[in-house]
Amino acid sequence: MPGISAAGTLARYFSLRFLIAMLAMFAICCVLIFFVDFIEMLRRAGNYDSDVSGFLLTWMTLLRLPSFSELTLPFAVLIGTVGIFLMLSRSSELIVVRAAGVSVWQFMLPAMIVAFLLGIVFVTLYNPLAASARAEAERLYAKAFDREDTLLKTKNAGAWLREDGADGPSVLHAARSSNQGLELNGVTVFQYAPDQSPTERIEARKAILKDGRWELEDAWVSAVGSEPTLYKHYLLSTYLTPTQVRDTLGTEFSISFWDLPNFIEIAERAGLPATQYRVQYQLLLSRPFLLMTMVLIAATCSLRAFRFGNVQLNALGGIAAGFAFFVLAEVSRNFAMAGLTSAMAAAWVPIVIAASLALTVLLYKEDG
């Protein structure tokens, strides 16, 4: 029993040290991101010749900070773990612990548990808050600089939308969109039957999105085999809702982890591309395991005792390995965005590869 009590005390001690180090590095990253992003906001304000107050720029930067800082969490875990391992080694605490019969896997376990739990907290609690703040920041940005990015915006003139509504498939084109994509002007709709045969063409002055329908104003409806007819108001079914269009203002980072599955389903039913949202969802699901992998990578380079020398060089090598992993992960993500691989493979394959290599190195170093 005394041995179990001592092991529990040691595990709590290591866990607290690792948690403090990881959160401290994350806080440092947040401060750096804030100043860099604030400078970028000042540059944009100057480029657009916009009369935006410094308070509003600061507030938008603070709202954008949580979503940007999420991306640095793996770096914080990697560098924080390397730092703690080096401190424990320099103070000979690791040497004493290992001399007492504690294996490398036993004193690594608290760090991996802390990283895993930290990942769960960030995905389930921090991410929804960050997504909500990012959505508000993008709304303020569009209003301040008069630049709207909406679900319906394209790089070419006008906006296109294909969806499978209750009345059958349809293709909608609008010359202009406003009010965050909720109002369309110069609308042309090609309506099809469920068997894909064309049924009617609609030319409308304006379309306003309501729950489950587009309300068309001054619509000329040309049905197959009949003369065009003018309708003051004409309804067209849709799976989109104003909340979904408004909440997708900007990027996938403005959508909460809990809302992503529903949005992916709605986007696909509406005929909108959902690849980036699928990738984001898988990346969030894999984040706790990603943080555990960062601990393994840190351990491969920072457990060497100071008396053997080259400690700083090994630490830099571990950080470099971490950056190499992020390059691999980014390449994998881009492959998924281009449709060359699945979202699940993009998120999980780099983690499996990095964790396998790190475990192999640790087994070779520690168990011969």
C-alpha positions as CSV (number, residue, x, y, z in Angstrom):
1,M,0.0,0.0,0.0
2,P,2.8,2.5,0.8
3,G,4.2,1.8,-2.7
4,I,0.9,2.5,-4.4
5,S,0.5,5.7,-2.4
6,A,4.0,6.8,-3.4
7,A,3.3,6.0,-7.0
8,G,0.1,8.1,-6.9
9,T,1.8,11.0,-5.3
10,L,4.6,10.8,-7.9
11,A,2.0,10.7,-10.7
12,R,0.1,13.7,-9.4
13,Y,3.4,15.6,-9.0
14,F,4.4,14.9,-12.6
15,S,0.9,15.6,-13.9
16,L,0.8,19.0,-12.3
17,R,4.2,19.9,-13.6
18,F,3.3,18.9,-17.2
19,L,-0.1,20.7,-17.0
20,I,1.5,24.0,-15.8
21,A,4.2,23.8,-18.5
22,M,1.7,23.1,-21.3
23,L,-0.7,25.9,-20.3
24,A,2.2,28.3,-19.8
25,M,3.4,27.7,-23.3
26,F,-0.1,28.0,-24.6
27,A,-0.5,31.4,-22.9
28,I,2.8,32.6,-24.4
29,C,1.6,31.6,-27.9
30,C,-1.7,33.5,-27.3
31,V,0.2,36.7,-26.4
32,L,2.3,36.4,-29.6
33,I,-0.7,35.6,-31.8
34,F,-2.6,38.6,-30.4
35,F,0.2,41.1,-31.3
36,V,0.8,39.6,-34.7
37,D,-2.9,39.6,-35.6
38,F,-3.4,43.1,-34.2
39,I,-0.7,44.4,-36.5
40,E,-2.3,42.6,-39.4
41,M,-5.7,44.2,-38.5
42,L,-4.0,47.6,-38.5
43,R,-2.5,46.9,-41.9
44,R,-5.9,45.9,-43.3
45,A,-7.5,49.0,-41.9
46,G,-4.9,51.1,-43.6
47,N,-5.3,49.3,-46.9
48,Y,-9.1,49.7,-47.0
49,D,-8.9,53.3,-45.9
50,S,-11.5,52.5,-43.3
51,D,-12.3,54.7,-40.4
52,V,-12.3,51.9,-37.8
53,S,-11.6,52.7,-34.2
54,G,-8.7,51.2,-32.3
55,F,-11.1,49.7,-29.8
56,L,-13.0,47.8,-32.5
57,L,-9.8,46.5,-34.0
58,T,-8.7,45.3,-30.6
59,W,-12.0,43.7,-29.9
60,M,-12.0,41.9,-33.2
61,T,-8.5,40.7,-32.6
62,L,-9.5,39.3,-29.2
63,L,-12.5,37.5,-30.7
64,R,-10.3,36.0,-33.4
65,L,-7.6,34.9,-30.8
66,P,-9.3,31.7,-29.5
67,S,-9.7,30.1,-32.9
68,F,-6.1,31.0,-33.9
69,S,-4.7,29.9,-30.6
70,E,-6.3,26.5,-31.0
71,L,-3.9,25.7,-33.8
72,T,-0.9,26.3,-31.5
73,L,-2.0,23.9,-28.8
74,P,0.0,21.0,-30.2
75,F,3.1,23.2,-30.3
76,A,2.5,24.3,-26.7
77,V,2.2,20.6,-25.6
78,L,5.4,19.7,-27.6
79,I,7.6,22.5,-26.3
80,G,6.1,22.4,-22.8
81,T,6.8,18.7,-22.5
82,V,10.3,19.0,-23.8
83,G,11.0,21.8,-21.3
84,I,9.7,19.8,-18.3
85,F,11.6,16.7,-19.3
86,L,14.8,18.7,-19.6
87,M,14.1,20.4,-16.2
88,L,13.5,17.0,-14.5
89,S,16.6,15.6,-16.1
90,R,18.8,18.6,-15.1
91,S,17.6,18.5,-11.5
92,S,18.4,14.7,-11.5
93,E,14.8,13.9,-10.6
94,L,14.4,11.6,-13.6
95,I,17.6,9.8,-12.6
96,V,16.4,9.3,-9.0
97,V,13.0,8.0,-10.2
98,R,14.5,5.6,-12.7
99,A,17.0,4.4,-10.1
100,A,14.0,3.6,-7.9
101,G,12.7,1.2,-10.5
102,V,10.2,3.5,-12.3
103,S,10.3,2.8,-16.1
104,V,10.2,5.5,-18.7
105,W,6.7,4.4,-19.6
106,Q,5.5,5.0,-16.1
107,F,6.6,8.6,-15.7
108,M,5.5,9.3,-19.3
109,L,2.0,8.2,-18.5
110,P,1.0,11.3,-16.5
111,A,2.1,13.5,-19.4
112,M,0.1,11.5,-21.9
113,I,-3.0,11.5,-19.7
114,V,-2.8,15.2,-19.1
115,A,-2.3,15.8,-22.9
116,F,-5.3,13.6,-23.7
117,L,-7.6,15.2,-21.2
118,L,-6.4,18.7,-22.3
119,G,-7.3,17.7,-25.9
120,I,-10.8,16.6,-24.8
121,V,-11.4,19.9,-22.9
122,F,-10.2,22.0,-25.8
123,V,-12.4,20.2,-28.4
124,T,-15.6,19.9,-26.3
125,L,-15.5,23.2,-24.4
126,Y,-12.9,25.6,-25.8
127,N,-13.6,25.0,-29.5
128,P,-17.4,25.9,-29.3
129,L,-16.4,29.2,-27.5
130,A,-13.7,29.9,-30.1
131,A,-16.1,29.2,-33.0
132,S,-18.7,31.5,-31.6
133,A,-16.2,34.3,-31.1
134,R,-14.7,33.7,-34.6
135,A,-18.2,34.0,-36.1
136,E,-18.8,37.3,-34.3
137,A,-15.4,38.6,-35.3
138,E,-16.0,37.8,-39.0
139,R,-19.4,39.5,-38.8
140,L,-17.8,42.6,-37.3
141,Y,-15.1,42.5,-39.9
142,A,-17.5,42.3,-42.8
143,K,-19.5,45.2,-41.4
144,A,-16.4,47.4,-40.6
145,F,-14.6,46.9,-43.9
146,D,-17.8,46.4,-46.0
147,R,-16.4,43.0,-47.3
148,E,-18.9,40.1,-47.0
149,D,-17.8,36.5,-47.2
150,T,-20.8,34.3,-47.3
151,L,-21.7,30.7,-48.0
152,L,-22.8,31.8,-51.5
153,K,-19.8,33.9,-52.5
154,T,-17.7,32.7,-55.4
155,K,-14.5,34.0,-57.0
156,N,-16.4,34.6,-60.3
157,A,-19.2,37.1,-60.9
158,G,-22.4,36.2,-59.1
159,A,-23.2,33.2,-57.0
160,W,-24.2,29.6,-57.8
161,L,-26.1,27.2,-55.6
162,R,-27.2,23.6,-56.4
163,E,-29.5,21.8,-54.0
164,D,-32.1,19.0,-53.8
165,G,-35.2,20.6,-52.4
166,A,-38.6,19.0,-51.6
167,D,-39.7,20.0,-55.1
168,G,-36.8,18.3,-56.8
169,P,-33.2,19.4,-57.7
170,S,-32.6,23.0,-58.7
171,V,-29.7,25.2,-59.8
172,L,-29.8,28.8,-58.6
173,H,-27.7,31.7,-59.9
174,A,-27.7,35.3,-58.5
175,A,-26.0,38.3,-59.8
176,R,-25.5,39.7,-56.3
177,S,-25.9,38.6,-52.7
178,S,-26.3,40.8,-49.7
179,N,-27.2,40.6,-46.0
180,Q,-24.7,37.8,-45.5
181,G,-26.2,35.7,-48.3
182,L,-29.8,36.0,-47.1
183,E,-30.9,38.2,-49.9
184,L,-30.1,37.6,-53.6
185,N,-30.7,39.9,-56.6
186,G,-31.0,39.1,-60.3
187,V,-32.0,35.5,-59.6
188,T,-32.3,32.7,-62.2
189,V,-33.5,29.3,-61.1
190,F,-33.5,26.1,-63.2
191,Q,-36.0,23.6,-61.6
192,Y,-35.9,19.9,-62.3
193,A,-38.1,16.9,-61.5
194,P,-36.9,14.1,-59.2
195,D,-36.0,12.1,-62.4
196,Q,-33.7,15.1,-63.4
197,S,-35.9,16.2,-66.3
198,P,-36.3,20.0,-66.5
199,T,-39.7,21.4,-65.3
200,E,-39.4,25.2,-65.3
201,R,-37.1,28.2,-65.4
202,I,-37.6,31.1,-63.1
203,E,-36.4,34.7,-63.5
204,A,-36.8,36.8,-60.3
205,R,-35.8,40.3,-59.2
206,K,-35.1,39.2,-55.7
207,A,-34.9,36.2,-53.5
208,I,-35.1,36.2,-49.7
209,L,-34.2,33.2,-47.6
210,K,-36.7,32.1,-45.0
211,D,-36.9,28.8,-43.0
212,G,-37.1,26.1,-45.6
213,R,-37.9,28.3,-48.5
214,W,-36.7,31.0,-50.9
215,E,-39.3,33.8,-51.3
216,L,-39.0,35.1,-54.9
217,E,-40.3,38.5,-55.8
218,D,-41.5,39.6,-59.3
219,A,-40.8,36.1,-60.6
220,W,-41.4,35.1,-64.3
221,V,-42.0,31.3,-64.3
222,S,-41.5,29.5,-67.6
223,A,-42.8,25.9,-67.2
224,V,-42.3,23.3,-69.9
225,G,-45.0,23.5,-72.5
226,S,-46.6,26.8,-71.3
227,E,-46.2,30.5,-71.6
228,P,-44.2,32.5,-69.0
229,T,-46.3,33.7,-66.1
230,L,-45.5,36.6,-63.8
231,Y,-45.9,36.0,-60.0
232,K,-45.6,38.8,-57.5
233,H,-44.5,36.2,-54.9
234,Y,-43.2,32.7,-55.6
235,L,-41.9,30.1,-53.1
236,L,-39.1,27.7,-53.8
237,S,-38.2,24.9,-51.2
238,T,-34.7,24.6,-49.7
239,Y,-32.9,22.8,-47.0
240,L,-31.1,25.9,-45.9
241,T,-32.1,28.2,-43.1
242,P,-31.1,31.8,-42.3
243,T,-29.3,30.6,-39.2
244,Q,-27.2,28.1,-41.1
245,V,-26.2,30.6,-43.8
246,R,-25.5,33.3,-41.2
247,D,-23.5,31.0,-39.0
248,T,-21.3,29.9,-41.9
249,L,-20.1,33.4,-42.5
250,G,-16.4,32.9,-43.4
251,T,-14.6,29.6,-42.6
252,E,-15.0,26.2,-41.0
253,F,-13.3,27.7,-37.9
254,S,-16.5,29.6,-37.1
255,I,-18.5,26.4,-36.7
256,S,-18.5,24.6,-33.3
257,F,-17.4,21.0,-33.0
258,W,-20.9,20.1,-31.8
259,D,-22.5,21.8,-34.8
260,L,-20.2,20.4,-37.5
261,P,-22.0,17.0,-38.1
262,N,-25.4,18.7,-38.6
263,F,-23.9,21.4,-40.8
264,I,-22.1,18.8,-43.0
265,E,-25.5,17.0,-43.5
266,I,-27.3,20.2,-44.3
267,A,-24.6,21.4,-46.7
268,E,-24.6,18.1,-48.6
269,R,-28.4,18.0,-48.9
270,A,-28.2,21.6,-50.2
271,G,-25.6,20.6,-52.8
272,L,-22.8,22.6,-51.2
273,P,-19.2,21.4,-50.8
274,A,-18.6,20.0,-47.3
275,T,-15.0,18.7,-47.7
276,Q,-13.4,21.4,-45.6
277,Y,-16.0,20.8,-42.8
278,R,-15.4,17.1,-42.9
279,V,-11.7,17.6,-42.6
280,Q,-12.1,20.0,-39.7
281,Y,-14.4,17.6,-37.9
282,Q,-11.9,14.7,-38.2
283,L,-9.1,17.0,-37.1
284,L,-11.0,17.9,-34.0
285,L,-11.8,14.3,-33.2
286,S,-8.2,13.3,-33.5
287,R,-6.8,16.3,-31.5
288,P,-6.5,14.4,-28.1
289,F,-4.5,11.7,-29.8
290,L,-2.5,14.3,-31.6
291,L,-1.5,15.8,-28.3
292,M,-0.5,12.4,-27.0
293,T,1.7,12.0,-30.0
294,M,3.4,15.3,-29.2
295,V,4.3,13.9,-25.8
296,L,5.9,10.8,-27.5
297,I,7.9,13.0,-29.9
298,A,9.1,15.1,-27.0
299,A,10.1,12.1,-25.0
300,T,12.3,10.7,-27.8
301,C,14.7,13.6,-27.6
302,S,14.6,15.0,-24.0
303,L,15.0,12.0,-21.7
304,R,18.7,11.8,-22.2
305,A,20.6,12.6,-18.9
306,F,22.6,15.9,-18.9
307,R,25.8,14.0,-18.1
308,F,25.7,12.5,-21.6
309,G,25.9,15.9,-23.2
310,N,24.2,17.3,-26.4
311,V,21.0,17.8,-24.5
312,Q,20.2,21.1,-26.1
313,L,20.9,19.7,-29.6
314,N,18.6,16.7,-28.9
315,A,15.9,19.1,-27.7
316,L,16.2,21.1,-30.9
317,G,16.0,17.9,-32.9
318,G,12.8,17.0,-31.1
319,I,11.2,20.4,-31.9
320,A,12.3,20.0,-35.5
321,A,10.7,16.6,-35.6
322,G,7.5,18.1,-34.3
323,F,7.6,20.8,-37.1
324,A,8.2,18.0,-39.6
325,F,5.2,16.2,-38.4
326,F,3.1,19.4,-38.8
327,V,4.3,19.7,-42.4
328,L,3.2,16.1,-43.0
329,A,-0.1,16.8,-41.4
330,E,-0.6,20.0,-43.6
331,V,0.2,18.1,-46.8
332,S,-2.2,15.4,-45.8
333,R,-4.9,18.0,-45.1
334,N,-4.4,19.6,-48.5
335,F,-4.7,16.2,-50.2
336,A,-8.1,15.8,-48.5
337,M,-9.2,19.3,-49.5
338,A,-8.3,18.5,-53.1
339,G,-10.3,15.3,-52.9
340,L,-7.2,13.0,-53.3
341,T,-7.8,11.3,-50.0
342,S,-10.6,11.0,-47.3
343,A,-11.0,13.4,-44.4
344,M,-10.5,10.6,-42.0
345,A,-7.2,9.5,-43.6
346,A,-6.0,13.1,-43.6
347,A,-6.5,13.5,-39.9
348,W,-5.5,10.1,-38.6
349,V,-2.7,8.7,-40.9
350,P,-0.1,11.4,-39.9
351,I,-0.8,10.7,-36.2
352,V,-0.4,6.9,-36.6
353,I,2.8,7.3,-38.5
354,A,4.4,9.8,-36.1
355,A,3.3,7.8,-33.0
356,S,4.6,4.6,-34.5
357,L,8.0,6.2,-35.2
358,A,8.2,7.8,-31.8
359,L,7.3,4.5,-30.0
360,T,9.9,2.7,-32.1
361,V,12.7,5.1,-31.1
362,L,11.7,5.0,-27.4
363,L,11.6,1.2,-27.5
364,Y,15.1,1.1,-29.1
365,K,16.5,3.7,-26.6
366,E,14.9,2.4,-23.4
367,D,14.4,-1.3,-23.8
368,G,17.4,-2.1,-26.0
